[in-house]
Amino acid sequence: MKLTSLLLDQHVATQPRRDTLTDSPPQIRRSFGRPPSSRDFALIPLGSLALMGLLPLAAHADELDTLQFQAGQSVQHDSNVFRLSDSADTQALLGTSGRSDTIAVTTAGFKVNKPYGLQRFEVAANVEKHNYRNFSNLDFTAFNYGAAWRWSFTPALHGNLTTDRREYVDTTADVQTTGQLNRRTSRSTVFDAEYELDGAWRVLGGVFERTSTSSQPFTFEGDYKIRGAEAGVRHVWSSGTSLAYRFKNGEGEYPGRTLSAVSASDFTDREHELRLDWAPTGKTTVKARLSHFDRAHDGLSARDFSGVTGQVDATWAVTGKTSITGGVARDLGSYQTTTSSYYQGLRFFIAPTWKPTEKTAVRLRYDHGVRDFRGPLPGFMATDREDTTRLASLILEWQPVRALKLMATAQRDRRTSNAPGFDYTSNVFGISALASF
């Protein structure tokens, strides 16, 4: 499919709930996440490793100093920077026959983690400088931050006030046929509260605002702003298992759009969600989410979609040195052209980890996903597009001292599609160093 089709875009419909500042940044999620999908357990491309400066290098959070400075350097070689199809005319799109590049990312930042009575305050910020050896026009500097107040008025009434900003290269934006890269900037502010009625039942509530903007004007998942609220209940058993229900309602808009026969300017999201946290044994944990999501567009019902989404992730500590994490998910999200309005997908992953010593780790991961595109506008025929992605990664970690972590990564990213121009293959190799002091 060429970009001569009308490219109307919206961020993936299902958003992941973020509970800490150390959740995975969006750029290390793949296109089948989320929310988002999104994808909370996706692989870490080497170009994104510098963002890990926001994460502690220490093995345990309780070892962190109140104030910590961090610096990182990563270098990666990407065989297909723009995720171009094998059939793409590289010379016409890029002005060169080459499609590979070596990217260096330098990061400097700090983190504060300070308890004060029943309260805890967290602040993290960093600056990233991205340098491309061949395609220097892609160079950019990003500023990322996150802040949180883990508040508690009484032991029974507590919650979070968080805000963050993240800028990253979105290689899944489907602008690759133009020889462009998209930089996405996401912002989120969330206030939530939980009140413990007794030892088992809790009442939940919160409000949120989320925005996403893209550097490229033509992407399928682009600019949006949404404000909303949620309410629910949670039951916690003495074993630690918990089951929560939430109803979420959001009012959103596509900035800069006006209502027409092919585009909507406003939308409403409604979601009924169940979440389960369960530890059936001392070595096994299970996290599950099941929800029904509905998006309605004001004045343009042809763009509406709804359905069931969900995800189940399980971790098994096989031995003291070996663990396996795996999961399966069903995704639903907005993807707007003249021939589609949304997608639905099914994906799974498996990720074993082996730690031969306290200072070393070997991490493998394989992701497989299928995504179908549906909902053509009236008068247009559906393309019945179906994409399949396969992502395999090997990460070697060595932490010679508490304040320094070294990594080497190899990754193969492949997408096949029954629609011309949407297939690609990329091989990435790199090294990185992260320091905290």
Secondary structure by P-SEA (a helix, b strand, c coil): cccccbbbbbcccbbbbbccccccccccccccccccccccccccccccccccccccccccccccccbbbbbbbbbbbbcccccccccccccccccccccbbbbbbbbbbbbbbbbcccbbbbbbbbbbbbbbcccccccbbbbbbbbbbbcccccccccccccbbbbbbccccccccccbbbbbbbbbbbbbbcccccccbbbbcccbbbbbbbcccccccccccccccccbbbbbccccbbbbbbbbbbbbbbccccccccccccbbbbbbbbbbbbcccccbbbbbbbbbbbbbbccccccccccccbbbbbbbcccccbbbbcccbbbbbbbbccccccccccccbbbbbbcccccbbbbbbcccbbbbbcccccccccccbbbbbbbbbbbbbbccccccccccbbbbbbbbcccccccbbbbbbbccccccc
